């Protein structure tokens, strides 16, 4: 299954300033699969070291971190040669052995010609307890399948090419086809195993069973968060966030029976694990948006739209049949989808706008920086006249060249109102995504 990460890995491989690479991402987004396939395709051999399944191998990184010794020990342990430019050394589940993370700086300093990659879940937890080799390693982030990647995985390459291109007016039949494919994606989601299950069986039920298993895996991970947070609190917060996508988060409403500091800790830990993402409110009067991001006013979204649907417990037979795609689960699935696509196009930078004035309810779903200019982004059906918050944004921040409204309407520009209506399936390309990453 083709992934956008593939071209980034090739670029890393060919870089003259290459450093050991750590591939980050929530559990089960496909990190191991992508790196194994990359190693088998571009190298003569792949040396794979799984430090979670083989805890006795941690002893290789005990004592000194002399790279020559580590390499020699690994060759004996794995029964294969580890040769620069011919071997990809892949250290999987590296978070299980913090000293293996520390060793990466010495691979960079003492054996830079060897291609070294690592992957792991809950990496940020390990980073809190060790000195991260800043400047000695590179990082890439892997996310669930985007809509375009989903289309490629299900054999609809031409449709993928359309949604990756610049937003345009497409024939009505094509528009309806893409909307129906997006409807399926809303429920299948982008977790690789869920996409694979659907691609092979064409059964949504098969995907739902996979999603249930992934959520169980996430809950099983809660034991690893201990003693940082209570697992029952974590589970309640996870479920509440899934049901609250698109709404401002108040810690007190995340779970009953817990104090705000406890709920905040649980929320922050789920963010660290990559299972949920915090979306701060920002002041869009200037760049970078992160400089004015609020620590107290924020929304949140799930790592994946399919997992979100599972955790909400929504009646799929009812929601799937709704004629308006943007009305599914009160519009929250559409807002989650656009947020997921913007995370990719904006390279992890995800913000929204909430007017900071008393008795004001003005809010714009997202704010995106495209070609150095700030654009308000709304996700909704309806006419331009109903977009009061977006118009207020454009009046208040006249440095913005115009707003974007994602809906199921055909593409249309309204220059006098500085608004573009763009079909929601163009969310990735319309918010600044480029093929070169």
C-alpha positions as CSV (number, residue, x, y, z in Angstrom):
1,X,0.0,0.0,0.0
2,X,1.5,3.3,-1.1
3,X,2.2,5.9,1.5
4,X,3.3,9.5,1.4
5,X,6.1,8.6,3.8
6,X,7.8,6.5,1.1
7,X,9.1,9.4,-0.8
8,X,10.3,11.1,2.4
9,X,12.3,7.9,3.3
10,X,13.9,7.9,-0.1
11,X,14.9,11.5,0.3
12,X,16.4,10.7,3.7
13,X,18.3,7.8,2.2
14,X,19.9,9.9,-0.5
15,X,20.7,13.0,1.7
16,X,24.3,13.9,2.1
17,X,23.6,15.2,5.6
18,X,21.7,12.1,6.7
19,X,21.4,11.3,10.4
20,X,19.8,8.3,12.1
21,X,16.1,8.5,11.6
22,X,13.4,8.1,14.2
23,X,9.9,7.5,12.8
24,X,7.3,8.6,15.2
25,X,3.5,8.0,15.3
26,X,0.8,6.5,17.4
27,X,0.6,2.8,17.8
28,X,-0.6,0.8,14.7
29,X,-0.3,3.6,12.1
30,X,2.1,1.5,10.1
31,X,5.6,2.5,11.2
32,X,7.1,-1.0,11.2
33,X,5.4,-2.0,8.0
34,X,6.7,1.1,6.1
35,X,10.3,0.8,7.3
36,X,10.5,-2.9,6.6
37,X,9.2,-2.5,3.1
38,X,11.6,0.4,2.6
39,X,14.5,-1.6,3.7
40,X,13.6,-4.6,1.5
41,X,13.1,-2.4,-1.5
42,X,16.2,-0.2,-1.4
43,X,18.9,-2.2,0.5
44,X,20.6,-5.5,-0.1
45,X,19.6,-6.6,3.4
46,X,17.6,-5.5,6.3
47,X,18.9,-5.9,9.9
48,X,15.9,-5.8,12.2
49,X,16.2,-5.5,15.9
50,X,12.9,-5.6,17.9
51,X,13.6,-4.5,21.4
52,X,10.1,-5.0,22.7
53,X,9.7,-8.7,21.8
54,X,13.3,-9.4,22.7
55,X,14.1,-7.7,26.0
56,X,17.3,-9.8,26.5
57,X,18.8,-7.9,23.5
58,X,18.9,-4.7,25.6
59,X,22.2,-5.9,27.1
60,X,23.9,-4.9,23.8
61,X,23.4,-1.3,24.8
62,X,24.5,-1.7,28.4
63,X,27.9,-0.3,29.4
64,X,29.8,1.7,26.8
65,X,28.0,2.8,23.6
66,X,31.0,2.1,21.4
67,X,29.4,1.7,17.9
68,X,32.0,-0.8,16.6
69,X,31.2,-3.1,19.5
70,X,27.5,-2.7,19.1
71,X,27.7,-3.4,15.4
72,X,29.8,-6.5,16.0
73,X,27.5,-7.8,18.7
74,X,24.5,-7.2,16.4
75,X,26.1,-9.1,13.6
76,X,26.5,-12.1,15.8
77,X,23.0,-11.8,17.3
78,X,21.2,-11.4,14.0
79,X,23.6,-13.7,12.1
80,X,24.1,-11.3,9.3
81,X,26.6,-8.7,8.2
82,X,25.8,-5.0,8.8
83,X,27.5,-3.1,6.0
84,X,27.4,0.6,5.3
85,X,25.4,1.5,2.1
86,X,24.2,-2.1,1.8
87,X,22.3,-2.6,5.1
88,X,19.5,-0.8,6.7
89,X,19.7,-1.2,10.4
90,X,16.2,-1.0,11.8
91,X,15.8,-0.7,15.6
92,X,12.1,-1.3,16.2
93,X,10.2,-0.5,19.4
94,X,13.2,1.5,20.5
95,X,11.3,3.1,23.3
96,X,11.7,-0.2,25.2
97,X,15.4,0.5,25.6
98,X,16.3,4.1,26.4
99,X,20.0,3.5,26.0
100,X,19.4,2.3,22.4
101,X,17.9,5.8,21.7
102,X,21.1,7.4,23.3
103,X,23.3,5.2,21.0
104,X,21.9,6.9,17.9
105,X,24.1,9.9,18.4
106,X,27.2,7.7,18.3
107,X,26.1,6.0,15.1
108,X,25.9,9.5,13.6
109,X,29.3,10.6,15.0
110,X,31.2,7.4,14.5
111,X,29.5,5.5,11.6
112,X,27.6,8.1,9.6
113,X,27.8,6.1,6.4
114,X,25.5,3.4,7.9
115,X,21.8,3.9,7.3
116,X,20.1,3.6,10.7
117,X,16.3,3.9,11.3
118,X,14.2,3.4,14.5
119,X,10.6,3.4,15.3
120,X,8.5,3.1,18.4
121,X,5.2,4.0,20.2
122,X,5.0,6.1,23.3
123,X,8.4,7.5,22.4
124,X,7.7,10.8,24.1
125,X,7.4,9.0,27.4
126,X,10.9,7.6,26.9
127,X,12.2,11.1,25.9
128,X,11.0,12.5,29.3
129,X,13.5,10.2,31.1
130,X,16.6,10.5,28.9
131,X,18.7,13.1,27.2
132,X,17.5,13.1,23.6
133,X,20.4,13.3,21.1
134,X,19.2,16.6,19.7
135,X,21.0,17.5,16.5
136,X,22.2,14.0,16.0
137,X,19.0,12.4,14.8
138,X,16.2,13.2,12.4
139,X,12.5,12.7,12.9
140,X,9.6,11.9,10.6
141,X,6.0,11.6,11.7
142,X,3.7,8.9,10.3
143,X,-0.1,9.4,10.4
144,X,-3.1,7.2,9.5
145,X,-3.9,7.0,5.8
146,X,-5.1,10.2,4.3
147,X,-8.1,10.1,2.0
148,X,-5.9,10.0,-1.1
149,X,-3.8,7.2,0.3
150,X,-7.0,5.3,1.1
151,X,-8.1,5.7,-2.5
152,X,-4.8,4.3,-3.7
153,X,-5.0,1.4,-1.3
154,X,-8.5,0.5,-2.7
155,X,-7.4,0.6,-6.3
156,X,-8.8,4.0,-7.2
157,X,-5.6,5.7,-8.5
158,X,-7.3,8.2,-10.8
159,X,-9.6,9.4,-8.1
160,X,-6.5,9.9,-5.9
161,X,-4.9,12.0,-8.6
162,X,-8.0,14.2,-8.7
163,X,-8.1,14.9,-4.9
164,X,-4.3,15.5,-4.8
165,X,-4.5,18.1,-7.6
166,X,-5.6,21.7,-7.3
167,X,-9.3,22.1,-6.4
168,X,-11.3,22.5,-9.6
169,X,-14.9,22.0,-10.9
170,X,-15.3,18.3,-11.6
171,X,-18.1,16.6,-13.6
172,X,-21.2,16.0,-11.4
173,X,-20.8,12.2,-11.7
174,X,-17.2,12.4,-10.5
175,X,-18.2,14.7,-7.7
176,X,-20.9,12.3,-6.5
177,X,-18.5,9.4,-6.8
178,X,-15.8,11.1,-4.7
179,X,-18.4,12.1,-2.0
180,X,-19.5,8.5,-1.8
181,X,-15.9,7.3,-1.5
182,X,-15.4,9.8,1.3
183,X,-18.5,8.6,3.1
184,X,-16.9,5.1,3.2
185,X,-13.6,6.6,4.4
186,X,-15.4,8.3,7.2
187,X,-16.3,4.9,8.6
188,X,-13.3,2.8,7.5
189,X,-10.9,5.4,8.7
190,X,-7.2,5.5,7.9
191,X,-5.6,2.9,10.3
192,X,-3.6,0.6,7.9
193,X,-5.1,-2.6,9.2
194,X,-8.6,-1.3,8.9
195,X,-8.0,-0.1,5.4
196,X,-6.5,-3.4,4.5
197,X,-9.4,-5.3,5.9
198,X,-11.9,-3.2,3.9
199,X,-9.8,-3.3,0.7
200,X,-9.7,-7.1,0.8
201,X,-13.3,-7.8,1.9
202,X,-15.2,-4.7,0.9
203,X,-16.9,-5.2,4.3
204,X,-17.3,-2.3,6.7
205,X,-17.9,-4.8,9.4
206,X,-14.5,-6.2,9.0
207,X,-13.0,-2.7,9.5
208,X,-15.1,-2.2,12.6
209,X,-13.7,-5.4,14.1
210,X,-10.2,-4.1,13.4
211,X,-11.0,-0.7,15.0
212,X,-12.3,-2.4,18.1
213,X,-9.1,-4.4,18.4
214,X,-6.9,-1.2,18.0
215,X,-8.9,0.6,20.7
216,X,-8.4,-2.4,23.0
217,X,-4.7,-2.2,22.3
218,X,-4.7,1.5,23.2
219,X,-6.5,0.7,26.4
220,X,-4.0,-2.1,27.2
221,X,-1.2,0.6,26.8
222,X,-2.7,2.5,29.7
223,X,-0.9,0.2,32.1
224,X,2.3,1.7,30.7
225,X,1.2,5.2,31.6
226,X,1.2,4.2,35.3
227,X,1.9,5.7,37.7
228,X,1.3,8.9,35.7
229,X,-2.5,8.5,35.4
230,X,-5.3,6.2,36.4
231,X,-6.4,3.9,33.5
232,X,-10.1,4.4,34.2
233,X,-9.6,8.1,34.0
234,X,-7.7,7.7,30.8
235,X,-10.4,5.6,29.3
236,X,-13.1,8.1,30.2
237,X,-11.1,11.0,28.8
238,X,-10.4,9.1,25.5
239,X,-14.1,8.4,25.0
240,X,-15.2,11.9,25.9
241,X,-12.7,13.5,23.5
242,X,-14.0,11.2,20.7
243,X,-17.5,12.5,21.4
244,X,-16.5,16.1,21.7
245,X,-14.6,16.7,18.4
246,X,-15.4,20.2,17.2
247,X,-16.2,21.5,20.7
248,X,-14.1,23.5,23.1
249,X,-12.6,21.3,25.8
250,X,-13.2,21.9,29.5
251,X,-11.3,19.5,31.7
252,X,-14.1,19.3,34.2
253,X,-16.4,17.8,31.5
254,X,-14.0,15.0,30.5
255,X,-14.9,12.6,33.2
256,X,-16.9,12.5,36.5
257,X,-15.3,12.0,39.8
258,X,-11.8,13.4,39.1
259,X,-10.2,16.7,39.9
260,X,-9.1,19.0,37.1
261,X,-5.3,18.4,37.6
262,X,-5.9,14.7,37.3
263,X,-8.0,15.2,34.1
264,X,-5.4,17.5,32.6
265,X,-2.7,15.0,33.2
266,X,-4.7,12.2,31.5
267,X,-5.5,14.5,28.6
268,X,-1.8,15.5,28.2
269,X,-0.6,11.9,28.4
270,X,-3.0,10.9,25.6
271,X,-1.6,13.8,23.5
272,X,1.9,12.5,24.2
273,X,1.0,9.1,23.0
274,X,-0.4,10.5,19.8
275,X,-3.9,9.0,20.4
276,X,-5.5,12.5,20.5
277,X,-4.3,15.9,19.3
278,X,-4.7,19.3,21.1
279,X,-5.9,22.1,18.8
280,X,-5.2,25.5,20.4
281,X,-7.0,28.7,19.6
282,X,-4.7,31.2,18.1
283,X,-4.6,35.0,17.3
284,X,-4.3,35.1,13.5
285,X,-3.0,38.7,13.3
286,X,0.5,37.4,12.5
287,X,2.9,34.5,12.0
288,X,3.9,32.1,13.4
289,X,0.5,31.0,14.6
290,X,2.0,29.0,17.4
291,X,3.4,32.1,19.0
292,X,-0.1,33.3,20.0
293,X,-1.6,29.8,20.6
294,X,-3.7,29.7,23.8
295,X,-2.9,27.1,26.5
296,X,-6.4,27.5,28.0
297,X,-8.7,27.7,25.0
298,X,-8.5,24.6,22.8
299,X,-10.4,21.8,21.1
300,X,-9.1,18.2,20.4
301,X,-9.4,15.6,17.8
302,X,-8.7,11.9,17.5
303,X,-5.7,10.3,15.7
304,X,-8.1,8.7,13.3
305,X,-11.6,9.2,12.1
306,X,-12.5,5.5,12.1
307,X,-11.4,5.1,15.7
308,X,-13.3,8.2,16.5
309,X,-16.5,6.7,15.1
310,X,-15.9,3.5,17.0
311,X,-15.4,5.2,20.4
312,X,-18.4,7.4,20.0
313,X,-20.7,4.4,19.9
314,X,-22.8,6.1,17.2
315,X,-25.4,4.0,15.4
316,X,-23.6,3.3,12.2
317,X,-26.8,2.0,10.4
318,X,-28.4,5.4,11.0
319,X,-25.4,7.7,10.5
320,X,-24.2,6.0,7.3
321,X,-27.5,6.5,5.6
322,X,-27.7,10.2,6.1
323,X,-28.0,12.0,2.8
324,X,-25.9,15.0,3.8
325,X,-22.3,13.9,4.3
326,X,-21.6,16.9,6.5
327,X,-24.5,16.0,8.7
328,X,-23.1,12.6,9.8
329,X,-22.7,12.5,13.6
330,X,-23.8,16.2,13.8
331,X,-21.0,17.2,11.5
332,X,-18.2,16.1,13.8
333,X,-16.9,13.4,11.4
334,X,-16.5,16.1,8.7
335,X,-14.6,18.4,11.1
336,X,-12.4,15.5,12.2
337,X,-11.6,14.6,8.6
338,X,-10.6,18.1,7.6
339,X,-8.5,18.4,10.8
340,X,-6.7,15.1,9.9
341,X,-5.9,16.3,6.4
342,X,-4.7,19.7,7.6
343,X,-2.3,18.0,10.0
344,X,-0.6,16.6,6.9
345,X,-0.8,19.7,4.8
346,X,0.3,22.1,7.6
347,X,3.1,19.7,8.8
348,X,1.7,19.2,12.3
349,X,0.5,22.8,12.8
350,X,-3.2,22.7,13.6
351,X,-5.1,25.7,15.1
352,X,-8.5,27.3,15.2
353,X,-9.9,30.8,15.9
354,X,-12.2,31.7,18.8
355,X,-12.9,35.3,19.3
356,X,-11.4,36.4,22.7
357,X,-14.1,38.8,23.8
358,X,-16.8,38.6,26.4
359,X,-20.2,37.3,25.3
360,X,-18.8,36.4,21.9
361,X,-19.4,33.0,20.3
362,X,-17.6,33.6,17.0
363,X,-15.4,30.7,16.0
364,X,-13.8,29.4,12.9
365,X,-13.1,25.7,12.7
366,X,-9.4,25.9,11.6
367,X,-6.8,28.4,10.5
368,X,-4.3,27.5,7.8
369,X,-1.2,29.1,6.4
370,X,-1.0,28.8,2.6
371,X,1.9,30.4,0.7
372,X,2.7,32.5,3.8
373,X,-0.9,33.9,4.1
374,X,-3.4,33.2,6.8
375,X,-6.7,31.7,5.8
376,X,-9.8,30.9,7.9
377,X,-11.2,27.4,7.2
378,X,-14.8,26.4,7.8
379,X,-16.4,22.9,7.5
380,X,-20.2,23.3,6.8
381,X,-23.0,23.1,4.4
382,X,-25.1,26.2,3.7
383,X,-24.8,29.5,1.9
384,X,-22.1,32.1,2.3
385,X,-24.6,34.3,4.1
386,X,-24.7,31.9,7.1
387,X,-20.9,32.1,7.6
388,X,-21.0,34.9,10.2
389,X,-17.9,33.9,12.0
390,X,-15.8,33.5,8.8
391,X,-16.9,36.9,7.6
392,X,-16.1,38.5,11.0
393,X,-12.7,36.9,10.8
394,X,-12.1,38.4,7.3
395,X,-13.3,41.8,8.5
396,X,-11.1,41.7,11.6
397,X,-7.9,40.3,10.0
398,X,-7.7,42.0,6.7
399,X,-4.3,40.6,6.1
400,X,-6.1,37.4,5.2
401,X,-6.6,37.0,1.4
402,X,-9.8,34.9,1.8
403,X,-11.6,32.1,3.5
404,X,-12.1,28.5,2.6
405,X,-15.4,26.6,3.2
406,X,-15.4,22.9,2.8
407,X,-18.7,21.3,2.0
408,X,-20.3,18.9,-0.5
409,X,-21.1,21.8,-2.9
410,X,-19.3,22.0,-6.2
411,X,-16.3,24.2,-6.4
412,X,-17.2,27.9,-6.5
413,X,-15.4,31.2,-5.9
414,X,-17.1,34.3,-4.6
415,X,-14.4,37.0,-5.1
416,X,-16.5,39.9,-3.7
417,X,-16.9,38.0,-0.4
418,X,-13.3,36.6,-0.4
419,X,-14.7,33.1,0.0
420,X,-14.1,29.8,-1.9
421,X,-16.5,26.9,-1.6
422,X,-14.4,23.8,-2.1
423,X,-15.6,20.2,-2.1
424,X,-14.5,18.6,1.2
425,X,-12.5,15.8,-0.6
426,X,-10.0,18.5,-1.7
427,X,-9.2,19.3,2.0
428,X,-5.5,18.1,1.7
429,X,-4.5,19.9,-1.5
430,X,-6.6,23.0,-0.7
431,X,-4.7,23.7,2.5
432,X,-1.2,23.7,1.2
433,X,-0.1,20.1,0.7
434,X,2.6,19.6,-1.9
435,X,3.7,16.3,-3.5
436,X,7.3,16.8,-2.6
437,X,6.3,16.8,1.1
